Amino acid sequence: MPKQLKEKYSPLYFLAALGSGGLAVSFFMYLMFMVKHTGRPMANFEHVSAAISGNNILLSITVVIALLGIIYFGIKHIQLLIWNMQEYRLYKRTSAYKYLRNSNAEVSLMAIPLTLGMTINVLFIVGAVFVPNLWSVVEYLFPVALLGFMGVGVYALMIFKDYFTRFMIHGDLDFVNNNNLSHMLTVFAFSMISVGFAAPAAMSHTLATFVIGLVMSLFFASLALLLMGIKMVLGFKSIFKQGIDKVGSPSVWISIPILTLLGITFVRLYMGVSHNLLHVQSPSALPVFLVLVVLVSLQIMFGFIGYSVLKNINYFKDYVQGPHKSPGSFALICPGVAFMVLGMFFIHWGFVKNGIVTQFSPIYFAMLLPFIYVQIKTIVTLFKLNRKLLKEDKQKTVISDENIYQGV
């Protein structure tokens, strides 16, 4: 990886770490929904070990592949996180950073809490899968997770407060260069924090932990939904008036991961409320099914239109296959990861739990294929971007000041 980029660095490089972390989570989905974990809300070491040594050879192979995926992309996530933190520290000493803090580009700093939120999720998954008997002390770990997300949430709010206050006081939002959905990065970050808080709320049997997780999750989800409406209207207004900015065009897909995070937040809070307040151990999966149908439908629409836009402006040809470089290209990874993850919830919570489709039947695997294809395509794209943007050479990536924020 390149070293000491200084003014040539961009906070959007954190999206590289985010993508790898998301892919680690996507491999965990196979364990979450294919491995039996009776009495536990998620698969852990004991369940995974039993599945590997079981009589179902196909399932054993799937579990091994999933574990290898978690290990590889989990390690890659941590490596890229450390590299980004080192480069960001050097970047903060440059004039480019001072310029960023007084421009539309300041929103790119939201990639940092967004990635840190993913880090907590990755660490929790790795611990659950690879640490024996972790669930025996999990109630002590949930408060630690809450504190972690609290810290990330406060950090995100401080960044948001600074740039949003400046926009409101000085009115210096540049609508000419806002012809993309880059400012939705704030919504993405708040959604990540919301889904993080929702995890302890869903799985903890301690009332205080549940309530804190519930309240904080709804707080950040509310912010995300409010800002999503505002920023989508402003962004699409500029896009429809001027056409989409090519460097920032991957942001046309940013609603896909946001919908995934908000959808999982709903599922988790639904389960938490059912268990801890309504005292229902097996709540109906029908409300979840209806919500997930709507969210996946919206994702397909954004994906279809977004792909058409990106293909017609030759973004893939120029920024993935071709010579052009932008750290914002890593934003292409998040939608693929998110579509696959929500797809797993959609199939299992929607069709399997409601008795519409039998698990491991031919129809079940046929439904999985599109989501698995998207996951594989996303992995291939990530490898291409890593080689292109993170390979150390003499021609380091240069991002002009006016385009730093246009690549989300």
Secondary structure, DSSP 8 states (H G I E B T S, - for coil): -----GGG--GGGHHHHHHHHHHHHHHHHHHHHHS--TTSSS--HHHHHHHHTSS-HHHHHHHHHHHHHHHHHHHHHHHHHHHHHHHHHHHTTSHHHHHHTTSGGGGGGGHHHHHHHHHHHHHHHHHHHHSTTGGGGHHHHHHHHHHHHHHHHHHHHHHHHHHHHHHHHH----STT--SSGGGHHHHHHHHHHHHHHHHHHH---HHHHHHHHHHHHHHHHHHHHHHHHHHHHHHHHHHHH---STTGGGGGTHHHHHHHHHHHHHHHHHHHHHHTS--SS--SHHHHHHHHHHHHHHHHHHHHHHHHHHHTTHIIIIIISS---GGGGGGHHHHHHHHHHHHHIIIIIIITTTSS-TTSHHHHHHHHHHHHHHHHHHHHHHHHHHHHSS--SS-----GGGTTTT-
